[in-house]
C-alpha cells in the first residue's frame, strides 16, 4: 500500500514515521511535508487545502490511502474530494468535521448524545457575551466558534480580557469553567466501530508551571500513571460511542480520528472540546508507543472494516514529547534561524519530529514557524523518558528558541499517587 499524508507539521512527520514502520506500507508520500518528512517519505509541493489537486496527486501516485493531518482541509471538504475519486481517505467529511469546525455544533451534538460537558451559551454580539460572562462568572472561558489553530480559547479571571477576545471573533461560545486536570483521548472510528487509543496529556500554556498565554501545545506525555484505571472504558462508553452514534443518526457519519479533550472535574468526567484529527503534540509521543501497524489500522477505518481489526497494542514504555518554540511564540515567531544538533539528538536516542521547519541553504534546516519541532524520549517510565527527551533537546540549537522544562515532571514524581488532583496531573 502507498499512503499520502496531507500537512507539513509535527503531527504529519509523526504519522509519516509511524506509517513507514508498517510492513504493509511500501511508500509514504507527504504534501507538502517538511525536511523531516523528506527523510522517510517523498514530499510533494501540493496545497493540502486544494481538494482537486490532492485527489489528482493521489490518483497519479496510485495510493491506497490518503491521511488528512490538519483540521482546515477536513473542514473544507478535502476528504470528500478524495473519496469522490474512489480513493480511501482517513478523515471525516466536511459535514462531520464541524465537530471541530464549530464549537456550537459540537455542543449541540453532545447535548443530544447525552455527553457530559460544561454549560454554555452561543454569543453573536458584545451584549450576549457580557450577559454570558455574568451568568457563569470567573474564571471566564471564551471560545472562538470557528477554527483557530488550537489558540482560540481564553481562560481568564480578567473580564476585560475575555471581552476583548470575544470582540475579535465572529461568534463565540462562553461556557462554565471546568476544574480538574485535562486529558486528551483519541479514537479511530469508521463511523460505527470505535477503537480508543491511550490517554495523553498536553501542556497548553507557554510558560513553566502553566503560566502565560495558551499555545498550540508545548509538550505531551503518555501514559498517565495518575488516571483512573477505567478511564478509557468510561470515555468510550459515555463520550466516544454516543457521539459517533449521534453523528450517524444525523446522517453525517464521522469516520476518521475523533479527539476528545476531557476534564476530570470534581463533578466527574466532562468534555472540553472535540477535534476531528490527530492532536499535536500528543500524536508524537502516542505514536512512539503504538505497536499496532498504523497503515492497516487507518485503512480499515477509512473502508468501514474497523470491526475486523484487533484491539490496539501498545508498548509498556512511557513517552514524553517536548516542543522547541521559536522566539516570539505564541505571538509573531522569529523565523529563518538555522537549526543545529538534530543528528546529535537522534544519535542519543531521541526522536526528533520536525514541525515548523524548512530547507535552508547548503542542506541546512531552518525554522519556519512558532513550534519548530518536538523531541520525543521513550523509556521504562516517565522519568527515563523525560531524561531522553531533555537530553535530546539540549543538543539542538536555534537562536532565541525556548522550551518548557517541566513537561511531565509532576506526573513522573507522583507516578504511584492513588488520587487525581491538579498537583498530581501537573
Buried (B, 14 or more C-beta within 10 A) or exposed (E): BBBBBBBBBBBBBBBBBBBBBBEEBEBBBBBBBBBBBBBBBBBBEBEBBBBEBBBBBBEEBEBBBBBBBBBBBBBBBBBBBBBEBEBBBBBBBBBBBBBBBBBBBBBBBBEEBEBBBBEBBBBEEEEBBBEBBEEBEEBBBBBBBBBBEBBBBBBBEEBEBBBEBBEEBEBBBBBBBBEBBBBBBBBBBBBBBBBBBBBBBBBBBBBBEBEBBBBBBBBBBBBBBBBEEEBBEBBBEBBBBBBBBBBBEBEBBBBBBBBBBBBBBEEEBBBBBBBBBBBBBBBBBBBBBBEBBBBBBBBBBBBBEBEEBEEBEBEEBBBBBBBBBBBEBBEEBBBEBBBBBBEBBBEBBBBBBBBBBBEBEEEEBBBBBBBBBBBBBBBEBBBBBBBBBBBBBBBBBBEEBBBBEBBBBBBBEBBEBEEBBEEBBB
